[in-house]
Amino acid sequence: MEKTSEPVEFPAVKANPALARLAARIGEISTLPEVVYRILTLVEDPDTGAAELSEAVRSDPALAMRVMRTVNSPYYALEQKVSDLQQAIAILGFREIRNLALTAHVASLFRTSEGHKHYSRRGLWGHLVATGIVARMVAQTTGRIPPHEAYLAGLLHDLGLILLDQYAHAGFCRIVETIAPNRPTCQVEMEVLGFTHAELGQTVASQWNLPNHLTASIGFHHQPELCQGTYRPLVCAVAVANFLCHRQDVTSLGVANVPLPPPEIFAELNLGREELNQIVAQLEEALRSADLMAMSQVR
């Protein structure tokens, strides 16, 4: 699922002055780190070689260490330890390096324990990691979506909530105070702010030049039925994963308030009762894995 020129547009974004002002302010003070942007560009270029990507990763010692820790983790169970960064990149693959770079950047936003009422940043980070893992499970079950793309899309889907917490904190706190199991977050956001975290996340993702399929997942994950075209299966997978995590009380804001996606979303993924039962049966173990991964990534 490569980055393409296929447009991902949200007409409401262009017509909403409050959203435009907030997105512009975020754009002035928050950008992707240069190394992350460089890695995104290299990974999308079919002519990039391992040596070139290795040079970019090496410019960020913390990221290089994360790559080495990942390749030598029990998950890969290599017979011999890898000590060469370029070899590690060849083993992990370019897309996994991109995932690690973006994960490190997003994780860096969650290094404090601040929260409000039933919301905590650590809880939101845990939800993001869990949604990524469950989206990957959906992708593996259906065979329609590259699992590494599903994981990253799930990890980034609530980018807008992170941004609201940081740059519109007073309104964000009112949203946290108002949501309830029968009051979806987007509904409350429209009442309080006049736009949703999905719209804000999509706008900033576009400013950051994230690949279009990730931008679509961020913008449409609460309304996957509105997404048409190439990215629809990926968006549907993230929407289903988000719902399943909320169903297990692994929530974004401390309240399980994501409704069941429409039947056509499950049909889009060819997720019948048998396939869903297969995923649900693995959820407990997957969410335990997500919790461990979330804790390790905010250190």
C-alpha positions, 0 to 999 in steps of 0.5 A, a space after each residue: 500500500 504505497 503512497 500515491 497521489 490519490 487525494 484524501 480530502 475533508 471539505 469540512 476542514 477547509 470551511 471550519 475557521 476554528 479548526 484552520 486556526 488551531 491547525 495553523 498554530 500547531 503547524 507553526 510549533 510542531 513538525 515531524 523531526 527531521 530524521 523521521 521526515 527523512 526516513 519517510 521520504 526514503 522509504 517511499 522512494 523505490 531507489 533507496 538502499 539499505 546504506 542510505 537508510 542506515 545513514 539516516 537512522 544513524 543520525 539519531 542515536 536513540 532511534 538507532 538504539 531502538 532498531 538494534 534493541 528490536 532486531 535482537 528482541 525475543 520476537 525475532 529470535 535470531 540465532 546470533 546477536 546483530 551488531 551492525 545497523 545496516 544488517 539490522 535494517 536489512 533484517 527488519 525491512 524498510 517499512 518496519 524502520 519507518 514504523 519504529 521511527 514514527 512510533 518513537 516520535 509519537 511515544 515521545 509525547 507521552 513521557 509525562 503522567 498528566 491526565 484529567 479525570 478518567 483520562 491519562 496520557 499513558 492510557 491513551 498511549 496504551 490504546 494506540 498501541 493496542 489498536 495497532 496490534 489488533 488492526 494487524 490481527 484483522 489484517 492477518 485474518 483477512 489477508 487484504 491489508 499489509 499487516 505492518 501498514 495496519 499496525 501503523 495506521 492503528 497506532 496513529 489513528 487518534 493523533 488528533 486527541 494527542 494534539 487536542 491534549 497539547 494545544 487545546 487543553 481547556 477544551 480537551 478537558 471539557 470533552 473528557 468531562 462530558 463524554 459518556 458510554 452513550 455519548 461518542 467522543 466526536 459528538 461531544 467534540 462538535 459541541 465543544 469545539 465545532 470539529 472533531 479530533 479526526 478532522 484535526 488529526 487528518 489536517 496535521 497529518 497532511 501538514 506533516 506529509 504523512 502517506 495518504 493511507 495513514 492520513 485517511 485512517 486518521 481522518 475516517 476511523 470514526 466514519 469508515 463508511 464515508 471512505 471510498 477507494 484504495 484506502 477503504 479496507 485499511 480504514 475499516 480495519 482500524 475502525 474495527 480494531 478501535 471498537 474491539 479495544 473499547 469493547 475490552 475497556 482499552 479506551 482512548 479517554 477512559 470511557 468505552 464509547 465507540 459504537 459498533 461499526 455498521 455491518 458493511 464495514 465488516 462485510 468490506 473486510 470479509 469478517 464473518 462470525 467465524 473470523 471475528 470469533 477467531 480475533 476475539 479469542 486472541 484479544 486477551 493475549 494481544 492486549 497483554 502484549 500491547 500493554 507490555 509494548 506500551 510500557 517499554 516504548 514510553 521509557 
